[in-house]
Amino acid sequence: MGSVRDGRGHRAYRRKQAALKRRGLDCTWCGKPIDYTLPKTDAMSFTADHPEAVGNGGHLYKQDLKPMHRSCNSKKSDSAAPIIRPAQ
């Protein structure tokens, strides 16, 4: 499988993101409504969050996305705890 940044799965990610946007859900981080008409550069605009951060081993398109404000997603960052396996 290619790297996360080689474009593989990008279309699948965009489809999931668009479907999530159409549902018009509230932010999963703060619980407040998201204004889906705001430009993507606005702090309160919609972003699709990966529950398991890509930097922590999550996949670009193999997981369900969650709606968040851009600022909430930024605060969350990749704070999802990495999986720690017990020593053998």
C-alpha positions as CSV (number, residue, x, y, z in Angstrom):
1,M,0.0,0.0,0.0
2,G,1.2,3.5,-0.8
3,S,1.9,6.2,1.7
4,V,-0.8,8.5,3.1
5,R,0.3,11.4,1.0
6,D,0.5,9.6,-2.4
7,G,-3.1,10.4,-3.3
8,R,-4.5,6.9,-2.9
9,G,-7.9,7.0,-1.3
10,H,-8.2,10.7,-1.7
11,R,-11.4,10.4,-3.7
12,A,-12.9,8.1,-1.2
13,Y,-12.0,10.5,1.6
14,R,-13.6,13.4,-0.3
15,R,-16.8,11.4,-0.9
16,K,-17.1,10.6,2.8
17,Q,-16.4,14.2,3.7
18,A,-19.2,15.4,1.3
19,A,-21.7,12.9,2.7
20,L,-20.9,14.0,6.2
21,K,-21.3,17.6,5.3
22,R,-24.8,16.9,3.7
23,R,-26.0,15.4,7.0
24,G,-25.5,18.8,8.7
25,L,-24.5,17.4,12.1
26,D,-23.1,19.4,15.1
27,C,-19.5,19.5,16.1
28,T,-18.5,16.3,17.9
29,W,-15.8,18.1,20.0
30,C,-17.8,21.0,21.4
31,G,-21.4,20.0,20.6
32,K,-22.3,23.4,19.0
33,P,-23.8,23.7,15.5
34,I,-21.6,24.1,12.5
35,D,-22.3,26.8,9.9
36,Y,-21.7,24.8,6.7
37,T,-21.8,27.9,4.5
38,L,-18.7,29.5,6.0
39,P,-15.5,29.6,3.9
40,K,-13.1,26.8,4.7
41,T,-10.5,29.3,6.1
42,D,-12.9,30.4,8.9
43,A,-12.2,29.0,12.4
44,M,-15.8,27.9,12.8
45,S,-16.1,26.2,9.4
46,F,-16.7,22.5,8.8
47,T,-13.8,20.0,8.8
48,A,-14.0,16.2,8.8
49,D,-12.0,14.7,11.6
50,H,-10.3,11.3,11.6
51,P,-11.1,9.7,15.0
52,E,-7.7,7.9,14.9
53,A,-5.2,10.5,13.8
54,V,-3.3,9.7,10.6
55,G,-0.1,10.6,12.4
56,N,-0.9,7.9,15.0
57,G,-1.4,5.1,12.4
58,G,-4.9,5.9,11.3
59,H,-5.9,5.6,7.7
60,L,-6.9,8.4,5.4
61,Y,-10.1,6.8,4.2
62,K,-10.6,3.5,6.1
63,Q,-12.3,5.1,9.1
64,D,-15.6,7.0,9.7
65,L,-15.1,10.7,9.8
66,K,-16.6,13.0,12.4
67,P,-17.8,16.6,11.9
68,M,-15.9,19.4,13.7
69,H,-15.3,23.1,13.6
70,R,-11.9,23.9,12.1
71,S,-10.8,25.4,15.5
72,C,-12.0,22.4,17.5
73,N,-10.2,20.0,15.1
74,S,-7.1,22.1,15.6
75,K,-7.3,22.0,19.4
76,K,-7.8,18.2,19.2
77,S,-4.9,17.9,16.9
78,D,-3.7,14.3,16.8
79,S,-4.3,13.9,20.5
80,A,-6.0,10.5,20.0
81,A,-4.0,8.2,22.2
82,P,-1.8,5.8,20.2
83,I,-2.3,2.1,20.7
84,I,0.2,0.8,23.3
85,R,0.8,-2.9,23.2
86,P,2.0,-4.7,26.3
87,A,5.6,-5.9,26.3
88,Q,6.1,-9.6,25.5
